Amino acid sequence: MRSNYHIPKDSQGRELLYFAGHSLGLQPKTVQRTVDRELNQWARSGVEGHFDAENAWYTYHERMREPLSKLVGSQTHEVAALNSLSVNLNLLLTTFYRPTTKRYKILVEEHLFPSDYYALEQQVKLHGLSAKECIEFIPWPKENKGFSLEIIRDTINTLGESLALILLPGVQYINGQCFPMQELVEAGHKVGSIVGFDLAHAIGNVEMKLHEWQVDFACWCSYKYLNSGPGGPGGIFVHEKHLSKDLTQMAGWWGNDPNGRFTMEKAFVPVSNADRFQMSNPSILALAAHEASLAEFDKTTIQDLRNHAKSLTDLALNGFKNLDINVITPSDWDTRGNQISIEMSNATAVHKALREEGIICDLRDMNILRLAFCPMYNKPEEIALMLDRLETLI
Ligand SMILES: Cc1ncc(COP(=O)(O)O)c(C=O)c1O
């Protein structure tokens, strides 16, 4: 599939070794054509593109439902491509964080993505509460060994009926650990809590069955493993058991029932699928890129991608064993995806030297390098070259 992607090159036209798919995925070659198609449509028909075009913009977002539902394991009406990750998280929290005097705590992990923390902090303030009294943290695992399900379960049980919401990552962005989502939902529901996930690093990376697992809600971005371009559309999952309800929610006209949208009446009549969280009419150009990048997943299966990712990441892990570094990503295949994070004392210098040699990965907290081995476009030879360079540098 590599030939379906634009591989970044250096100034001499040599391909870079790109291990940053966990940050920004590469551009599928079909994106240009699909975006051009919509630009041409706009040029040809102006406003009439909304209804009269072959790919009418009025319902364009619906084209993302099928591929997204396959990626997260859901019914098609439970997912929507809309807004962006942090915006969607704020919207979903408004709906799903409904504290009472008894049940008001939120459980997260210590190093959750800061944007998620900001959203939670403001959300509790909106209810006249403080982060200090409401937000509980699962501590970062000792010696970077990965989170243990037992510890998380114990924390959930201890918080018990005070727990209103659990928000955890599908895949943790620093150590690349894949969380046991199904077990966490079970544990959370047992004490009566809502359970949601930030899937920024999970979608397009690990296999999920959000519907079957009874996840309440989830949100993600599309610019990492989905390769939909910088700032590409976000996405949400809301379990169908919530969708038909009279939810407390933020609203805009694009969340209204599409049949009544242009009656311009004051009543908000939410459509009974995940589109009810749409606020505005979406960017068709961004959705066009998203559509093209999602279509790449239809050329394969998530199981095939996982198998290929396993062989790539195993190759890297075997090589890392011979180096003086600490791999902080859990080694079990069930507990990780495409990203391997390594810790070393001179990571800043190594990161800089790798970049100078055309090897792209990223640096976190001064001593952690994160590398993603993406089955869509990375190949074993690149890993061998990277390991060779890393050995020399270390
Ligand atoms: C885990 C995680 N959550 C949230 C975000 C915020 O994403 P956005 O800027 O699309 O809102 C990111 C961005 O990289 C992320 O990695």
PDBQT file of the ligand as one rigid body, heavy atoms in Angstrom, charges set to zero:
ROOT
HETATM    1  C1  LIG A 401      -4.601  12.086  22.825  1.00  0.00    +0.000 C 
HETATM    2  C2  LIG A 401      -4.992  13.406  22.221  1.00  0.00    +0.000 A 
HETATM    3  N1  LIG A 401      -6.111  14.014  22.651  1.00  0.00    +0.000 NA
HETATM    4  C3  LIG A 401      -6.478  15.211  22.175  1.00  0.00    +0.000 A 
HETATM    5  C4  LIG A 401      -5.739  15.867  21.202  1.00  0.00    +0.000 A 
HETATM    6  C5  LIG A 401      -6.199  17.215  20.713  1.00  0.00    +0.000 C 
HETATM    7  O1  LIG A 401      -6.549  17.175  19.383  1.00  0.00    +0.000 OA
HETATM    8  P1  LIG A 401      -7.225  18.411  18.590  1.00  0.00    +0.000 P 
HETATM    9  O2  LIG A 401      -6.179  19.457  18.428  1.00  0.00    +0.000 OA
HETATM   10  O3  LIG A 401      -7.582  17.803  17.263  1.00  0.00    +0.000 OA
HETATM   11  O4  LIG A 401      -8.391  18.867  19.370  1.00  0.00    +0.000 OA
HETATM   12  C6  LIG A 401      -4.580  15.253  20.707  1.00  0.00    +0.000 A 
HETATM   13  C7  LIG A 401      -3.750  15.906  19.668  1.00  0.00    +0.000 C 
HETATM   14  O5  LIG A 401      -2.753  15.446  19.225  1.00  0.00    +0.000 OA
HETATM   15  C8  LIG A 401      -4.197  13.993  21.243  1.00  0.00    +0.000 A 
HETATM   16  O6  LIG A 401      -3.075  13.374  20.841  1.00  0.00    +0.000 OA
ENDROOT
TORSDOF 0
